[in-house]
């Protein structure tokens, strides 16, 4: 399963997570099934969190002209 988790996109993981939440919110789910949904939801939540963390790290740093990493900041044109 962990191999499949690594291959799933953020968007697909979120879609599956939203579907699980909808099923759990109906309240018509047997306890055993609800536990399985909850466990799957926690796995999907972890995948989403890891993917967001990776993207956040990428966005915080960019390469400068000398190939060194520096903090990322947005500068609007015409403003110093």
ABEGO torsion letter per residue (X at the ends): XAAAAAABBAAAAAAAAAAAAAAAAAGABBAAAAAAAAAAAAAAAAAAAAAAAAAAAAAABBBBAAGBBBBBBBBBBGBX
